[in-house]
């Protein structure tokens, strides 16, 4: 895929996905139900949850409470203790909780057993390294999908997801991603104004996800629990690039997605730096703790990207773009010109983590399924391209990132020994 063609696809998909009520493929035959089974009605939608951590637990609750006659029907996780804890937590949903013991699955193949259990809609909230395989399986089975971000950790995974996006469109399947800002009223109104020309032609931008450190499971904890190397890495997934994509991918993808949305395209080139200043092995795996990226978009537009996970530093999670007639900033959600605020979002809005599920269910029942898989894949690749540049110290183009043959996934997924991958050394010539 050429950069120009990918950009054209992004702009076309933007028109379909930027609005929470965007039109999808209507009237296509669904494999899981007869065509139009949900259209105009409130037939029972059976939801399956894959990934029973905190985000999965929250997403499941938000999904089944998004509309009437939506029930949690099956659950899957790698580990029995995580599934049991989530199951106990979600039992509070009352009659919206329809999970039985025979529809609870664990292990590496749990996702496939859940897909085959009779669900209509699947929530994917596992570590991102597994997501391309899971997405492909969900779409192949003809199920609707809510997938958390990011949707891959490497280029082979992205290509797998892009193929699934096309297949979902052909089958008329709804796919909503966890880039919830695209369902947030303040962002939707701001983007409408930006795309309507209120700040003129965009000439630059900036985005940040700078925060402190997150939870971790130490090597001492691994030994105390008797976890194998593989189990420890999966439980400590934030700190391994093959599982999380590094924090530039796992977290900062939100901000990069907003920038891509604002510009209606993806970057053509990245030059990045990064490293580890406070993290040490083995407890913190092989990821960096800071990144800084110069992203070059079409027409020579440059965007500064920063992401960091270090305690005791200045924090900032935001996005902004500058135009020929003014600028927009998510901090304060305002458009300014000449030093004066011309617009600021004042209205109330629903929690976007809830709204994205409301929009997903509504699109299924209206027979106009949303499909956000391509846009989230391109935002994820934006993060991967940036990470590749930081890890190598080299400039990386969109084409180089998209066509990379490097897979981060282990050749064998099984509990047992697995080495801790080395920390990338920029300038070393290593291929990452």
N, C-alpha and C positions, 0 to 999 in steps of 0.2 A: 504494500500500500504506500503510495507516495504521500509526502507531507501535504501537498496541495489537496489531494483527494481526501486524505484524513480530515483536513480542515473543513472541506466542503461537507463531509459527513457530520462533523461536529455541529456546524451551523444548522444543517437540516434537522439533526436530532434535537438541537436546542429548542427549536420552534415547537417540538412535540413534548419536551420534558420540563421546560422551565416553569410552566404553570402547573399547579396542583390538579387542575381539571383538564389537562391537555388530552386531546383526542388520540386514541390508539387504533389498533386494528379491530374493526368491528365485524362481527358476524363470522369470524374464522372458526373452524372446527377445533374444539378442544379435545385432547386425548383423554383427559380425566373425566369429562362430562360431555353430554351432547351439546352441540352448538347452541348458544343462547340460553343455556340452562339457568344462568344467574340473571340474565338481562331482565330488568324491570321487576325482579322479585327479591325475596329474602330467603332463598333456599339455604339450608344449613351449609356453612363452610367449615370444614374440618381442618384444623391447623396442626402442623407438626413442628416441633422445636428441635433443632440440631445445635447443640452447644448450650450447656446449662449453667454458665457462669453468670455474673451480675448483669451483663448487657443482654444475654439471652433471656434471663428471667424478666427483665424489664420490657424487652421487646414482645415477649409472649403475652404479658399482661396488657400491654398497650394495644396489641393486635386484636385480642378477643373481646376487649371492651370498646373497640372502635365502632361497632355496629351491632344491631340485634342478630341473633342466630349465628354467631361465630363462636366456635368452641375449640379449646385445646384438646386434641385427640390423641397425640402420641409425642414421645420425648426420646431424645438420643443424646448421649455424651460419651466421651472416651472412657470416663471413670464412673463407677457406680456411686461413689460418695458424692460426687458433684450432682449427679442425676437425682439422688435421693434428697439432697438438701433443697434443690430447686423444686422438686415435686412437693415437698412439704410446704414450701413457701407459697406455691401457686394454688394449693388446695383451697386457699381462702377465696378463690374466685367463685366458689359455689357451683351452680349448675353450668357455668361456662368452663368448668374443669371436667373433662370427660375422659381423662387418661386412665387406662387400666394397666395392671401389671404386665399383661401380655403385649402391650404396646409401648413398653419401655425397653430401650436397646442400648447396649454399651459395646465399646471396642472400636477398632479401626473401621469395621464395616457397618457400624450402627446407622450411619446416615442412609445407606441403601435399604436397610430393613425398614427404616421409618418411611422412606419414599414409597415402599411397596405395601405399606400397612393400610392404605385407603384414605390417606390425607388428600386434601384439595389444594392446600397452600403450605409451603415450607418456609420456615424462618431459619436462616443460616447465621449463626453467631459463634462459630468456631474460630480458632486462630487462623489468620488469613492464608497461611501456607496451604491449607487444605481446601480453600474456597473454590479454586477453579474446577477441581474434580467434582466437588459437591454441586456447584452450579450446573455443570454439564449434565450431571445425572438427573437433577431436578427438571431441567428443560427437556431432556430426552424422554422423561417419563410423562411429560405433558402437565406438570404441576405449576401453579402460580408461585411466585417467589418474592420473599423479602430477604435481601442479603445485606448484612452489615458491610461497611467499608473497612479497609480497602478490599478489592476483589482478587488480588494476586500479590505475589512478592517478587516475581521475575517475568521476563518477556515471554517465555513459553506459556506461562499461566495467563498472561494478558491475551495472547493469541487464542487460547482456549476459550476465554470469556467472550471475546469479540465474536467468535463463531457461534457461541451460545446465544448472544444477543440477536444475531440474525435469525437463528432457529426459533427463538421465542417470538419474534415478530411474525414469522411465517405461521406459527401455530396459534397466534392470537393470545399469547400468555401475558399476564400482567407481571411486571418486575419493578419493584421499587427498592431503591438502595438507601443505606443509612446516612446519606449526605443530606441530613434533615433541613439544612438551610434552604434547600429548594422547595420546601413546604412551609416555610416560615413567612408569615404575612409581611413583616417588615422588610425582609430580603426581597420578596417578590415585588413589592411596591418600588423598592429602590432600583431593582434591575429593570423594571418597566420604564422608569424615568431615565436611567442610564442609556438603555437601548433606544429610548425615544429621543435622544439627542440633547438632553438638558445640560450635560457637561461637555458637549461637543465630541470631537474625535479623541479617543483615549490615546495618550502618548506615554503613559508609564503607570506603575503601580507598586504596591508593596503588600506583603502578607507575613503574619507571624503566628507561631505557636511556641511561645517561650514560657516555660513553667518549671516547677521543681520536679524532684524525682517521684517515681511511682512505686507501688508495692513490688516486692521480689521474694523469691524462695531461695534461700542460700544453699550452698553445697552442704553445710552442716545439717540443714533441714532435710535434704535428700537422704543423708545417711541415717538420720534419726527415724525417718519413715520407712526406710528400706526401699525407696524408689529406685528403679533402674535408671540408667542414664537417659534413655528415651523418655521415660515417664517424667523425670525431673525437668528435662528441657521443655516438654509440652506444658507442664504445669507452670513453668517459668518462662512462658512463650514470648513475653514482651521483649526479652533480652537476646533473642536469637533471630538473626536476619531471615533464616529459612522459614521461620514461623510467623514473624510480625512484619518483615520487610524493613525493619528499623523504624524508629519513631517518626522519621520524616514521612514515612508511608502510612504508618498505623494511625498517627494523630494529624499531622500537618496536611494530609490529603484533604481535609475539610476546607482549609483556607485556599489551597491550590485549586480546588473545585470551584470555589467562588470566583477566583481570578479567571479561570477558563470560561466560566459562565458569563462574567462581565465582558470579556473580550470576544466571546462567541467562537473561540478557537483554542488550540493547544500550543505550547511553545515549540519552536523549531530547534532550539539548542539550549544547553545548560552548561554553565561553568560553575563548579561548586568547590567548597572546602568544608572540612569537618574533622572531627576526631574525638578522643576520649581524654578528658582532663580529670574527672573525678571518679570514674568507674574503673574497677579492677576485676580481672578474672580470678576465679571462675564464676563468682556469684552473679555477675552481670553479663554473662555470655560474651557475645562478640559485636554488639551494636555500638554506635557512637553515642556521645551525649550532646553533641551540638553540630549544626549545619548552617551554612550560609550559601545562598545560591543566586546567581545572576541568570534569570530566565529570559531568553529572547523570543518574542512572539513575532508573527507576521508584521510587515511594514516597519521593522526595526524597533518595535516597542519593547522596552526592558522592564522587568518586574523584579524587585528585590524580595527574596524569600529568606526567612530566618526561622529556625526551630531549635529548641534547646530543652533539656531536662537536667537542670542543675539547681540545687537548693540555694537559697540566699541571694538570688539574682533578681533583676528587674523582670517582671512578668508581663506578657502581652499576648493576647489571642485576638487577632483582628485582621481586617483586609481594607484596602483602599485603592482607588484608581484615580488618576489625574487626567483631565481632558483639556482641550483647547479653550473651553468656556467655563471651567470650574472643576470641582473634584467631589468624589463621594467617599465617605469613610463609614465603616460599620461601627466604630466607636462613636456612640451618640447617634448612629444611624441618620446621617445628615448629608445633604448636598450643599456645598458652599461655592460662592463665586465672589471674587474681589474682597475676600476676607469677611464676607457676610453670609450667614446661613440663609439659604433660599428655601430649603425644605428640611423638615425633620419628622421622622415617624412619631406619631402621637397616639395612634390607636392601640387598642388592646389586641391580643392575639392568643391563640391556643398554643399550648406546649407543642413545639414542632415534632417532638418524638412521638406524640400522640397523633398529630395531624397527618404525618406520613402514612400511618396505618389507616386512618379514616379515608384518605385519598386512594389508597390501594384498594380497599374493599369497595369503595364507591365506583372505582373504574371497572372492577370485575363485574359488579352487578349492573352497571350501565351498558355493558358490552363494548366499552371503549377502554381497553386495558392500557395502562401506562407501561412504558418500557424505558427504564433509566439505565439499562445495563451498559450501553455504549459510552454514555457520558461519564459514568463512574469508572469504567475501564480506562478511559483516556485521562481522567484525573489521577487515577492510580499510576498509570505509566508516567505521568508528569513527575510524580514523586520518585518512581523507580529510576528514571533518567537522571534526576538530580542526585540520588544516592550513588548511582554508578559513577558520576562525575566526581563526587566527593571521595569515594573509595579509591579511585584510580588517580585522581589529580588531573585528569584529562577532560577536555571539552567532549561532550556527548551530544550527538544530534538525535532528533526524534526517530529517524530511520534506523540509526544504529541501535537505539534502545529497543525499538519495536522488533527488529529482526535478530536480536541477540540470541545465540543458541545456549547461553549459560543458564542452567537450571540449578536452583538452590536446594531443591528437594532431595532428601536422601533416596538412594536407589532402592532401599528396602525399608518399609514401615513396619517395625516390630519392636516389642519391648525387649530391652537388652542393652548391650553396650553401644554407645555412639560418641564419637569424639566431639569436643567443643571446637567449633570452627575458629580459625584464627581471626584476629582483628585485622581489618584491612589497613594497609600502609600506603598512603598516596605516594605516587612516584616510583613504586617498587616494580611496576610492570606487571603486577598480578592481574589476571582476568577475573572480574567480579560482576 
